Amino acid sequence: MSILERTLFAAGILLISIESIAQTYINLYHGTVPNSISGPDQEIQAANASVDSLTSKVSIPGLTIFLPTKEKATGTAVIICPGGGYGTLLTKREGSDVARSFNKLGIAAFVVKYRLPDPKIMKDQSIGPIQDAQQAIKIVRERAKEFGIDPTKIGIMGFSAGGHLASTAGTHFETRYLDEAGKTSLRPDFIILVNPVVSFNDSTGHIGSRDNLLSKNAGAEKIRLFSNELQVTKATPPAFLVHSGADVVVPVSNSIEFYKALNKNGIPAALHIYSKGEHGFLTYPAFEEWFGRVIEWMKTLK
């Protein structure tokens, strides 16, 4: 091997090493997953070139860590919950792609592969996803120094049903679904919701997500508990919401009602509604448009 070949080889190894540090996957739990029923791992990952990478039947949750270079790092972190109606996870467009965009701006990102509700693998399917979201917050906050982030600048972001999970994390943090006696704060410092499912009521809620999370036989009390526009308090974190008024999958009223509840409680919030654009924002508005507004809003929070 020539000197040039050895140099190129070494450079390639260095790049691989840097990439492996910047992007790492870990399991959310050591040992037994809480609230789980023992069984085989049946997770399915499928590529869809036109839309996304799809993950379904998740029973072993994890966290993919995307860290910016130390030179760019701002100390801010965003935990990302992909959407998929609580039946699958869109892990590329609503996960890794967004994480890398945050990294370019010096923001650390963590993509949650949360459990998808299933009575075959969970004792209580309604709390599996929020357990995983809270565990992700706990890990990021407790390892903040290691990740080079400020433990008081950790937000959570969600798309569609992932938006429901993120809004649950932002309104249910006083209920510790994992460690009742724990000391680490599970409150996200800010919330970012994109075309989110927020409500589970019959008129504006996304019934498919509701049925997947709570089951088709859920009672009125459980539906109300997880209709997060009804759970906003003066302790709810600041929030940014973006939605399409033309969304025929998740009505824009989900974002409007959540914003109204935030405003009523004096919570700093921003709401951007586009007159056009389908549920996934694949064509209009462009990613750069609404993502730019997210970044500007984050700057106002310092």
C-alpha positions in Angstrom: 0.0 0.0 0.0 1.4 3.4 -1.1 1.8 6.4 1.3 -1.2 8.0 -0.4 -3.3 4.9 -0.1 -2.4 4.6 3.6 -3.2 8.3 4.1 -6.6 8.0 2.4 -7.4 4.8 4.4 -6.5 6.5 7.7 -8.6 9.5 6.8 -11.5 7.2 6.0 -11.2 5.4 9.3 -11.1 8.8 11.0 -14.3 9.9 9.3 -16.0 6.7 10.3 -14.9 7.2 13.8 -16.2 10.7 14.0 -19.5 9.6 12.5 -19.8 6.8 15.0 -19.3 9.3 17.9 -21.8 11.8 16.4 -24.5 9.1 15.9 -24.9 6.4 18.5 -27.8 4.1 19.3 -28.6 2.9 22.8 -31.4 0.9 24.4 -33.7 3.0 26.6 -33.6 0.5 29.4 -31.0 -1.9 30.9 -32.6 -5.3 31.5 -36.3 -5.7 31.6 -38.4 -3.1 29.9 -41.0 -1.7 32.3 -44.7 -2.5 31.8 -43.7 -5.2 29.3 -44.9 -8.8 28.7 -42.2 -11.2 27.8 -42.1 -12.4 24.2 -40.0 -12.5 21.0 -38.8 -9.3 19.4 -40.9 -8.9 16.3 -39.8 -5.4 15.2 -40.1 -4.8 11.4 -38.1 -2.1 9.6 -39.0 -1.4 6.0 -37.6 1.2 3.5 -40.0 3.3 1.5 -37.9 5.2 -1.0 -40.7 7.7 -1.9 -41.6 8.6 1.7 -39.6 7.3 4.6 -38.1 4.4 6.6 -40.9 2.7 8.5 -40.5 0.8 11.8 -43.4 -1.2 13.3 -44.0 -3.7 16.2 -41.5 -1.9 18.4 -41.1 -3.7 21.8 -37.5 -2.8 22.6 -37.3 1.0 22.7 -34.2 2.9 22.0 -32.6 6.3 21.4 -30.4 7.4 18.5 -28.1 10.2 19.6 -27.0 12.9 17.1 -24.4 15.3 18.5 -23.1 18.4 16.7 -19.4 19.1 16.6 -18.0 20.7 19.7 -17.2 23.8 17.8 -20.8 24.3 16.8 -22.5 23.0 20.0 -25.0 25.5 21.6 -25.9 23.4 24.6 -29.5 23.0 23.4 -31.1 19.6 22.8 -34.2 18.4 21.2 -35.8 14.9 21.7 -37.7 13.9 18.6 -40.8 11.6 18.5 -41.5 10.4 15.0 -45.2 10.0 13.9 -47.1 7.1 12.5 -50.5 7.0 14.3 -49.1 4.9 17.2 -49.0 2.0 14.7 -45.6 2.7 13.0 -42.7 5.1 13.2 -41.5 7.3 10.3 -37.9 7.3 11.5 -36.2 9.1 8.6 -38.3 12.2 7.5 -39.6 12.7 11.1 -36.5 11.5 12.8 -32.9 11.3 11.5 -33.4 13.9 8.8 -34.6 16.5 11.3 -31.9 15.5 13.8 -29.2 16.2 11.3 -30.7 19.6 10.4 -30.6 20.5 14.1 -26.9 19.3 14.3 -25.9 21.7 11.5 -27.0 24.5 13.8 -25.2 23.2 16.8 -28.3 21.6 18.5 -28.0 18.1 19.8 -30.9 15.8 18.8 -32.2 12.5 20.1 -34.6 10.3 18.1 -36.9 8.1 20.3 -37.8 4.7 19.0 -40.7 4.4 21.4 -42.8 1.2 21.9 -46.0 1.0 19.8 -49.1 0.1 21.9 -50.0 -3.6 21.8 -51.7 -5.6 24.5 -49.6 -8.6 23.6 -46.4 -6.9 24.7 -47.6 -4.4 27.3 -49.5 -4.7 30.6 -51.0 -1.2 30.0 -50.7 -0.2 26.4 -51.8 3.4 27.1 -48.7 4.3 29.0 -46.0 2.5 27.1 -45.1 5.4 24.8 -45.1 8.1 27.5 -42.9 5.8 29.7 -40.4 5.8 26.9 -40.6 9.5 26.3 -40.0 10.2 30.0 -37.1 7.7 30.0 -35.6 9.6 27.1 -35.9 12.9 28.9 -34.4 11.3 32.0 -31.4 9.9 30.1 -30.6 13.1 28.3 -30.9 15.2 31.4 -28.8 12.9 33.6 -26.1 12.6 30.9 -26.2 16.2 29.9 -22.6 16.9 30.7 -21.5 13.8 28.7 -23.5 15.0 25.7 -22.3 18.6 26.0 -25.7 20.1 26.7 -27.4 22.4 29.2 -29.8 20.3 31.4 -32.2 23.3 31.4 -32.4 23.5 27.6 -33.9 20.2 26.7 -37.0 20.2 24.5 -39.2 17.6 23.0 -40.6 17.6 19.4 -43.2 15.4 17.8 -44.9 14.9 14.4 -48.5 13.8 14.1 -49.0 11.0 16.7 -45.5 11.8 17.8 -46.9 15.2 18.5 -49.4 13.7 20.8 -46.6 11.9 22.6 -44.6 15.1 22.9 -47.6 17.1 24.1 -48.3 14.3 26.6 -44.7 14.7 27.9 -45.3 18.4 28.2 -48.5 18.1 30.1 -48.2 14.9 32.2 -44.6 15.4 33.5 -45.9 15.6 37.1 -47.1 12.0 36.8 -44.0 9.8 36.8 -45.0 6.8 34.7 -41.6 5.2 35.3 -39.9 6.0 38.7 -42.4 7.4 41.2 -39.7 8.2 43.7 -37.3 9.6 41.1 -35.6 13.0 41.5 -34.7 13.9 37.9 -37.1 16.4 36.4 -39.2 14.9 33.6 -40.5 18.3 32.4 -39.2 19.3 28.9 -38.1 22.9 28.7 -40.0 23.5 25.5 -42.3 21.7 23.1 -42.3 21.7 19.3 -45.4 20.2 17.6 -45.7 19.6 13.8 -49.2 18.7 12.5 -49.8 17.2 15.9 -52.5 15.0 17.2 -53.4 16.6 20.5 -57.0 15.8 21.2 -58.8 12.4 21.4 -62.3 13.8 21.4 -64.8 12.5 18.8 -65.0 15.8 16.8 -61.4 16.9 16.3 -59.3 14.0 17.6 -57.5 11.5 15.4 -59.5 8.4 16.2 -57.0 6.0 14.7 -54.2 7.2 17.0 -56.7 7.1 19.9 -57.7 3.5 19.2 -54.1 2.4 18.8 -53.0 4.0 22.1 -56.0 3.5 24.3 -57.9 0.7 22.5 -61.3 1.0 20.8 -63.1 0.4 24.2 -61.4 3.3 26.1 -63.6 5.0 28.6 -64.5 8.7 28.7 -62.2 9.3 31.6 -59.1 7.9 29.9 -60.0 9.7 26.6 -60.2 13.0 28.6 -56.9 12.3 30.4 -55.0 11.9 27.1 -56.8 14.8 25.4 -53.8 17.1 26.1 -55.6 20.4 25.3 -57.4 19.7 28.6 -54.3 19.0 30.6 -52.5 22.4 30.1 -51.6 24.2 33.3 -49.5 27.2 34.2 -46.5 24.8 34.5 -46.7 23.6 30.9 -43.5 24.5 29.0 -43.5 27.1 26.1 -44.6 25.6 22.9 -44.3 26.1 19.1 -47.0 24.7 16.8 -47.1 24.4 13.1 -50.0 23.0 11.1 -51.7 23.0 7.7 -55.2 24.3 7.5 -55.7 21.9 4.6 -54.7 18.8 6.6 -57.3 16.2 6.1 -55.7 13.6 8.3 -55.3 15.5 11.6 -57.6 18.6 11.8 -55.8 21.9 12.4 -58.2 22.4 15.3 -55.8 20.1 17.3 -53.2 22.8 17.2 -55.7 25.7 17.6 -57.2 24.3 20.8 -53.9 23.5 22.3 -52.7 27.0 21.6 -55.8 28.5 23.1 -55.2 26.4 26.3 -51.6 27.6 26.4 -52.7 31.2 25.9 -55.3 30.9 28.6 -52.7 29.8 31.1 -50.2 32.4 30.2 -47.7 30.0 28.5 -45.5 31.6 25.8 -46.5 29.9 22.6 -46.3 30.4 18.8 -48.8 29.0 16.3 -48.2 29.0 12.5 -50.9 27.8 10.2 -50.4 27.4 6.5 -53.3 27.6 4.1 -51.9 24.8 1.9 -49.9 21.6 2.6 -50.8 18.0 3.2 -50.4 16.2 6.5 -46.7 15.3 6.1 -45.6 18.6 4.6 -43.9 16.7 1.8 -44.3 19.4 -0.8 -45.6 22.7 0.7 -44.6 24.4 2.8 -41.0 23.4 2.3 -39.0 22.0 5.2 -36.8 25.0 5.2 -39.8 27.3 5.6 -41.4 25.9 8.7 -38.1 24.7 10.2 -36.7 28.1 9.9 -39.6 29.5 12.0 -38.9 26.8 14.6 -35.3 28.0 14.9 -36.2 31.7 15.1 -38.7 30.8 17.9 -36.0 28.8 19.8 -33.8 31.9 19.6 -36.4 34.0 21.2 -36.3 31.5 24.2 -32.5 31.8 24.2 
